[in-house]
Amino acid sequence: MGTLGLFDKGWATMSGSVSQGAADVGSKLVSAEQSLTAIPPGSRIYLGTGCAAPSHLLATLEAMRPGPPDLEFVSFVTTLAVPEEAGVPRTRYRHRTFFVGSDLRGLAASGQLDYVPISLEDVPELLASGKLPIDVALLQVSPPDRRGFVSLGVSVDLAPAVLRVARRVIAEVNPAMPRTHGESFVHLDRFDAFVSVDTPVTEYRHPQANESAERVARYIASIIDDGSTLQIGLGRVPNEALRHLKDRRDLGIHSDVITDAVVDLVEAGVVTNRRKTRYCDRIVASYCLGTRRLYDFVDDNPRLAFLPIDQVCDPQEVAGNARMVSITQAFAVDLTGQVCVDQFGGEFYGGISTQAGFIRGAARSHGGKPIICLASTTDDGTSRIKPLLETGDGVGIARSDVHYVVTEYGIAYLFGKSIRERALALIDVAHPNCREELLAAAKRLGYVRPEQYLASQAAYPVHEERTVRLKNGATVLIRPARASDAGALQAQFHRLTPDEVYTRFFRRARSLSYAELQTLCNVNHETEVAFLAVTAPRESEVVVGSACYFLNSTTNLAEIAFMVAPEWQGQGLGTALQARLQEYAIGRGVRGFVAEMLPRNARMLRLATHAPGTVSTSRDEESVHGDRPVPEPGAGRGGEHASHTTLKRPRTGPKTGIKALPPGATNVAVGSEAEVGPLERHVRSTPERWGNRPAQLVDS
């Protein structure tokens, strides 16, 4: 083929248009061997990114004999571009990379890999300053249009910065390469040589998510609101999270990379971009990794803008999107919140990439959420949540930048929290088999109190969370209590007046001890059960009510208590808490509830008589006793098993060794409300120690 033949004949591009002699390229169209022969020894060569890596040029260069010696390749991410033998990458040259992908990872053992830990937003300045000179750039582009512009296609990312400094630019021209909109167009004049290729653009498929990744993804999806703008990162978990957003509305995309999962959401009408505050109605990306379906979607699509990666991940640009959600997959996190993103098992893997910029930008975004996600353990069961990052675990994200940490066992919110609060929150979402060891290490390091304990080794029961709407239209989340909720309960205690404290605790208490608080939230969810009603976003929850019961396994009866903040009484919150507690008890075969309260508590008496099932009451000198069943599933209001509500006059004087529920309690049956006082029990007692002692629920 002559040097002009390809252009004279025209290329049929993906979009179906034909470029007919758009520019006189003359001798620029050459064979791969001709284009590479002029590369001098010792050159530093930039390789195009991801699925746009110039595979044919690279393979030709590797095969040339003798070929130019002492070359160094520079890249961000390469996808199936490096030759392999028996699954192991083989190359004659060194590779310098900003991200260690699976195809380059194997070069570390041979000493042919140099990893550069740097945020990609800083790379253009690194290049422009001459600190990392580029002699040759090898790219893959689309055919030119009639004005002589090619498109960088599926990978814009660092190419504009490289094109500004590279001494020589060689491009594979591939009619299968999509023409993308945005800042992807480059005129033919900028290129020194073109090589014709006609092969499918490399495709990439994320490995199928396993069960733990699926659970992590569901947690992530649960905190993404309608109207959010998403950055999804390279990991399989962030991409899996997109599959659980089909019920959201008006999501937007501002991401370094997009994948096939984005196409699914666009076609489902979930991603509309109409509520974006930057590039409204358009998807912003810098490159894409996916299949032919994705490439067909981005080809000649004006609703996408492919921009330079330093612009896309600039924290100020990211923060300009309201409700920005950044999702970063990590390898490890320690109990203080330091995150490792570029090392695994002591080997370099992954990279800083765009993560720091997106995390900081999302944190500054109005309503933004920076999310770190990881499986709780490695494949061999080693905890990824560690007391301290180990030798070989570099800090890629500072603890001060971390907000959400998500594992398959829940969500921990760390920003603005103390080391003690962070440690407890992260232990809560660690694998149950690793929690005791993590707690012991946290005590040795002085992160938590010596008396801290774990009441439960089970996973946080997220499936027990319920969202309810109250009479005033407010929405509250009723969720299981956690050990890290002690501070929120203490805050509620301090909202009480001294008189309210006395009438509820029958002692002049200025505070509740940490041990007392722990018995109210650090429960095992089986014989000790506690639910909290919370408002506001997860990162700034306010406890407005609680419900708990403590089961006597001898009688299969549970003593109960409810607490509703004074300003939330009369809105049906107590009713909702009681319904939640009863639902939970029914599911575990609890026979009934037991309580004691003052005979003057007329509201509580009415509550007892309006409770589901048969209720009977009796009085003695100090108490009013009532029987109230917990209905069996489907039994309606007439359950067969009786429970006991004992309404008791308080004794005077302090209660030695007695534990009290936080004040302001409200016990509510269906359709009514009445105040009750603190639930009392021995600190750290078990149901077996209670025997047949009636539970005490003392009125204020």
N, C-alpha and C positions, 0 to 999 in steps of 0.2 A: 504494500500500500504506500503511495506517495505521501509526502508530508502534508499535503493539502487535502488529500482524498476524504478524510473523515469529515472535515468541515464542509467540503463541497457537497457531500451527499446529505448532510444534515442528520441530526440526532432526533429520534423519537423519544421524548421525555416521558416521565411518569404521567404527567397531566395530559399527555396526548399531543402537545404542540410540537412543532418541528423547527429547529434552529437552522435556518438556511444561510450559510456563509455570513454570519453575523459580524465577523471581523476578520481581517487579514492576519492570521496568526503565523503565516509563513513557516519558518523552520521550527517553530515551537512544538509542533506535534511530532513526537519522536517515539521510538521504542523505549521500553523500560530500561534496557541495557544502555542505550545511548544517553538517556537522561541521568543515569547514575554514574557513568564513567567519569564525569567531570568533578565528582565529589573528591575534594582533597583529603589526604590522610589526616587523622586527628580531628576531624570535623565533629561538631555537636549538632545532632539532627533532631528536630522536633517531629513527633508522630501525631497525626490527627487522632481525635478521641473516639473511644467506644466503637460503635458499629460503623463509624466513618473512618476507622483506621485504614491506612493505605496498604492493605494486605499484600497485593500483588507486587508493589514496589519493594516492600520489606522482604518478601520471599526472594525476589530477584537479587536484592543486595546480599542476602545471606548466601545465595548460591553462586555468586560471582567468584571466580578464581583467576588471579589471586584476590582481587577486590581491594578496596581502600582499607588500610590498617588503622587500628586504634580509634575506631568510631565510638561515639557515645550517643545513645538515643535518649531523648527527653520526652516524657509523656505525662498526661494526667491519668486517663484510664484507657487501657487497650482491651479489646474483646476479641479473642481468638486470632490475634494478629501475630503472635510469636510462634515460630515453628515448634512442633513437639515431636518427641520420639518416645513411644511407649508411655504417653501421658505426661512426660516430663519436658519442660521447655528447654530447647537447645538453641543457643545463639553463639555467634563468634564475637559478639560485642557486649559492651557494658550498657546497662539501662539505668537511667536516673528518672525517678518517678515521684509524683506528688501523691500518689495513691497506689498502694500495693494490692492489686487485684489477684484473683485466683490464678490467672495465666502467668503472672510474673513472680508470684510468691516462691515458686520452686527455684528461682535463680539465686536466692539468698545463700543457700548452702555452698554454691560454687564461687561466691564472692563477686558475682557479676551484677548485683543489684545494689543501688544506692537510693535510699528513701529520703526524701526531703520533707520534713514535717513543717508545713506552711499552710496558712489559710489561702484559698484560691483568690480571694479578693486582693491579696498582696502580690500575686505573681506578676501582673502587668507592670507594676513598678519595679519589681526585681529584674524583669527583662529590659525595661526602658532605661534603667540605670546602668546597664552593661555588666551588672554583677553576674548575670547568667546569659552570656552571648549565645545567639543561635546562628549557626552558619547556614543550615539548610532546613527548610520546612517541607515535609511530605504530607500532602492532604488528599482527600477524596471529595470531589465536588460534582455538581450536576452539570449537564451541558449548558452552554451559554444561551441567553435569550437573544432576540434580534438586536438588542442594544449592546450586546457584548458582555453581559453580566452573568456569571455563574453563581450558583447558590452553594453555601457551605452545608446545606442540607440538614441532616439530623444532628449535626454537632457544630454549633457556633462556639460555645464555651471560651477557650483561650485563643482560638484562631485569630481574631482581630488583633490582639496584642502581639501575637507572634508575627503576623504579616507586617506589622509596623517596624520590626527590627531584623527579620531574617534577611540574610544576604542573598539567598537564592531560594526560590519557591518552585516546587514540582508538584503537580496534581494529577491524580487519576481522574479521568472524566468518565462518569458512569451514568448511562441513561436511566438506570434503576434508582438513582439517588433522588429523593424528593426535593422539590423547590420550596423552601420554607420562607415565610415572611418575617419581617423584623429587620435586624441588622445582619443579615446573612449574605448579602450580595457583594460580590467582589468583581471588579472589571478584569478582563483578560490581560490588560497591560501589566497587572501586578505579578503575573506568573512568568517564569523563565522557561518552563517546559510543561507539556501536557502528554499524558500517556492514556491511550484509549483502553478502557476495560468495559466489559459488558457481562457482569455477573450480579446475582442478587445481593442486595445490601445485607451484611451480616445481621442475623436475628439473634435476639437474646430472650430467654425465658427464665423467670425467677423459679428457683426450686419450689416445689409444693410445700406449703407451710405444714408443720407437724402440729400435734394437739396443743402443745404449750404455746407455740407461736400464734395459733388460732385464738387462744384465750387472751393473750397479750393484745392482739389486734382488737378483740371485742372491748376490752377495757379502754383502749385508746379511742375507739369510735364513740364510746359512751360519753366522753367529755368534749366532743366536737359538736358545736351548736350550728343551727341554721345560719347561713350568711357568712360562715367562716371562709377564710382564704388559706389554702393548704400548701405546704412544702413537704414532700414525701420522702426524699432521700433515696439511697440505693438499696437499703436492706429489704429482706423479704417481709419482715413484720410490718413496716410502714405501708408497703404495697398491699399486704393482706388486709390492713385496716380499712383501705378504700372499699373493699368488698362488703363492708358492714355499714355503709353509709347510704344505702339505697332509700332510706326513709327520710333523708335530710332534704332541705330546700335551699336553692340559690347558693351553692358552694362556689368558690372561685379557686383558681390555681395560680400560684406564683412560686415556682419551684425550679431548682437547678436542673432536675431531670424529670421527665414524664415517661410513663409506661403504658402498657395496654389497659391497665386498670382505670386510667383516666378516661379512655374512650368509652368504657362501660358506663361510667357515671355521666358522661355527656349524652350518650344515647338514651340513658334512663331519665334525662331531664333534671338530674341532681346538680350537675355542674352547669351553671348558666353564666357565671361571672358578672351578673348584673348588679350585685351588691358590693363589688370591689371598689375601693377608694383610690386605687391606682390601676391604670390600664383597664378601666371598666369595660366589660363585655369581651375581654380578650384573655386567653390563657397566656401566661408569661413563662417561658422556659429557656434553658440554654442548650440543652441537648436531650436526646431521647434514646432509650434502650427498649427494644421490643421486637415485635413481629411485623410482617408485611401489613397486617391490619392497621397497626399504629402508623406505619409509614404512609399508607394510603390516606389516613385521617389528616396527617399534617401537611400533605402535599398540596401546595397552592391554596392553603386555607387562611384567609385573612383574619380569622378569629384567633389566630395564634401569633405571638411575637417571640421570635428566637433572638435573645439578646446576649451580649458578652457576659461571661459568668461573673466578672467583678462587679458589674452593674446589678445583676440579678441578686447576688448575695450581699450587697452593700447593706449594712445594718440600718442606715437611714432610709434607704429605698424599701427595705423589708418592713420597717416600722410604719411606713406610709400606708400600708394595708391594714385597715381595721380588722379586728378579730383574726389576726394572723396566727396560724397554728403551724409550728415547726416540729417535725417528727424525726428524731435521730436514733439510730440503733447503735447500742454500745456493747462492748465486750465485758466490762466490769465497772463496778462502782463501790467505793468504800463507805464506811458508816458516817463519814463527814460529808459525803456528797461529791467527792472527786470522781471524775469519770474518765475511763480509758476507752479510746475509740480507735486506736491505731496499733495495738499490740494484742496478741493472743497466744497464750502459752509461751511467752517470752520471745515470740517471733513477730516481726513487723507484718501487719495485715490491716488493710483499710487505710485510713488517713484522716487528717484534720479536715480536708476538703472544704466544703462550704458551711460546716456545722456551726462553727463559732459565730459566723456572721448571721446566720438564720436564727440561732438561739438568742443572741442579743437583740436582733431586730424584733423578733416575736415578743420578747419581754417588754420592749418599749412600745409595742403596738397597743392601741386602745382595745382592751378585751382580748389581747393575745395570749397564747399558751405555748411555751416552749416545752416539749415533751422528750424525755429520754426513755427509751424502751430497751428491754433485754430479757432473755429467759433467766429464770432464777438460778439455774445450774448449767454446767457444761454437760456434754453427753455422758461423761463418766460420773456425774453426780456431784462434782465440786461446785461449791457456791460461787456465783458470780458477784454476789454481794459480800464484800470482804471487810474485816476489821480495818485493815490498811491495804492500800494498793501494794502489790508485791514487787520485788525486783523484776524488771521487765514489763511492768505495767505503767506506761507513761501517762501523765495527766494531760489529756487532750482538751478537757472542758473543766474550768475551775469550779470549785464548789460554790463560789459566789454567783455563778451564772446559772445554777441548776434550779429549776422550778419543779416540774413533775417528773417522777420516776415511776415507770409502769412495768410490772412483771405479770406473770400469769396468776399471781396471788393478790393482785390489787394495785392501788394507786397511792403513792406517797407524795405529799407536797412538802417541799423543803425550803422554798425561798423565804428568807426572813426568820427561819427557825434556828433555835440554838443547837449546839452539837448534841445535847441530850435528846431534844425533840427529833432531830434528824435520825439519830441512831435508832430510837424506838420506832419511828415511822418506817425505816428501811428494814428493820427486823420483822415488822409486821408483814412485809411483802416478800420476804425471803422464803426459800423452800422450808416447809415445816421440819424436815429432817436436819436443817442447819441452824435453826433459831436458837436452840439452847447454847450451842457453841459460840454463836455470834454474841449472845447476851453475856456469856462468861467473859469473852474477850472485851466487850464494851465495858464491863465492870473493871477489868484489869487496867484498861486504858484510862479509866476515870471519866468515861463518857456518860454513864448512867449511875444512878444511886445504888449503893450496895444492896438495898432491900428490894430492888426491882425484881419481879418474877414474871413468868409466863404462865398464865392460867390455861392456855390452849395451845396445842401444837397443830391444830387443824388450820386449813386455809380460811382466810376471811370469807364469810358466806355472802358474796355479792348478790347471789340470787335471792337473798332475803330482803334486799332493799325494795322500798315501795315509795312512790311519789303520790301524794294526796293533795287535793285542793280543799281549802277550808271555806267556812261561811263567808269570810271577808274577801274571798277570791285569791288569797295568797296560796302559793304552792310550797310545801315543805317536803323534805326527804326524810323518811323514817328508815334508819339503817341500824345494823348491829353495832354495838359499842366496841371500841378498841382500847388497848392499853394506853395509847397515846392521847386519849381523850381526857385525861386527868386534868390538864390545864383548863380546858373548856368548862368542866364541871366546877372547878375552883372559882373561875370567873363568875359563874352564875351564883355561887354561894356569896360572893362579896357584893352582889347587887342587893342583898337583903339588909334590912334595918336590924339593929340589935334586938328589937322586940320580936321581929319575925324569926330570927335565929333562935331565941329562947323558946318561943311557942312551938317551934318545930323540933328542937333538939332537947328541950328541957334542961339546958345548961347555957351558961354565958360563954359561948365559944366565939373566938375571933377568927378562927380559921379551921379548916379540916386538914388533918395530917395527910401526907402523901400516901401512907398505907391505907387510910380510910378512903381516899379518892380511888385508889387502885381497886378496891373491892367493889366499887360501883361501875367500873368500866372494863377492868381486866378480868373477863369472865370466860368460862369454857364453852358457852353456847349450848350446853346440854343440861346440866343440873343448875347452872348459874346462867341466867339469860338477861341481857340488857339491850334495849333499843334506845336510840336517841333520835329526836326530831330536830333537824337542822335546817337553817335557811342560809341564803346567800350562796355564792359560788363555792366550790370545794376548797379553793385556796384561802377563803376567808369565812369559813363556816361559823355560824352562831348557834349554840345549843339553846333551843326554846322549850324543850320538854324531854322527858324520859319515861320509860316504862321498864320494869324489871320483875323477874320472879326468881325464887330460890327453892328448888325442889327438895322435899323430904322424901327420900326414896323408900322409907318404911311405909308411909301412908300414901305415897304417890300424889300428895297434895303440895301445892306450891304457894308460898307466901308472896304477896304481890305489893307493888307500890307504883304510883304514877306521879310524875312531877310535870307541871306546866307553868311556865313563867307567867307572872301576874298579868303582863300586858297581852298575853296570848290566850287568856282564859275567856270563855264565852264564844270561841270561834270554832268549836268542834274538834280541837286538837286532842283533848283528852279522849273523846270518843274514838278518834282515829288510832291513838296509841293503844287503847284497850282492845280494839278490834285486831290490831296487829299482834298484840301479845296473845290473845285468845287463839288466833289463827296458828301461831307458832306452837302453842301448847297442844292444840288438837292434833297437829301433825306428829307429835311425839307421845301421844297417848296419856297425857297428864290427866289425872282423875278430876282435879278441880283446884280452886284457889282458896287460900285461907288468909284472913286479915282480922285485925282488931282495931277498934276506934272508939272514940268517946260517944256516950249515949246522947250528948247534946248536938252531935253532928247530924242534924236533920237532913241535910243535903245528901250525906253519904248513905243514910238510911233509905232515902228515896232512890238513890242510885242502886242500892242492893235489891230493892224490891222491883226495880225495872230491868234488872239484869236478865239475860236469856236463861231459860230453864226454871226449875222450881226453886224458889228462895224462901227459906224459913229463918226467922230470927227469934232469939230469946234473950232475956236480960238477967243479970245477977247484980250484985252490989256495985261492981266496978265496970262490968262490960255488957255490951249487947252482942250476942252471937248470931250469926246468920249462916245459912247453908246456901251455897250457890254452885250449880254444876258448870263444868265446861262441856258444852254440848259435843257429842260425837259428830264427826263429819256427816253432814246431811240431816242432822237430827232436828234442825230448826230451833225453836225456843224451848222445846220440851225435852232436854237431854235426860238420860237415864242415871248418870252418875252425879252424886251430890258433892259439892265443895262447901267450905265453911268460911264465912266472913265474920270475924270476931271483932266487935267494936268495943274499945277498952278505954277506961278513964286512966290518965297518966298517973304514975306514982311520982312522988316528990323526990328531990335529991338527984345527984348524978347517977348515971348508969355506968358502973365500973366494967371495963372490958367490953362495952357494947358499941357496935358499929351503927352509924346512922346514915340513911340516904340523904342526899342534899335536900335543902328545904324547898318550901313552896309547892309541895306535892299536890296534885289534883287527881283524884280517882273518879273516873267517869264511866257510867254504863251507857248503853245505847240511848241516845236522845237526852241525856242529862249530864250535869257536871256537879261535883262536890269536892271540897278540899279535903285532903288527907295529909297527915304528917309523915315523918320519916320512917322508912322501913328499918327495923333494927335487927341486927344479928351479930354474933361473935365474929371478930375479925379473923379472916381466913378459915372459918369453920366450914365443915363439909356437911352435907345432908345427914350423914350417918350420926354425926354428933348431936343433931337436934333432937333425935328420938321423937317422942310424941308431943314435944313442947309446942303449944300453939304459936303460930307466927304473930308478930306484933306489928300493927300498922297504926301508929298513934296519931290522933287528930291534933291539929294545931289549935 
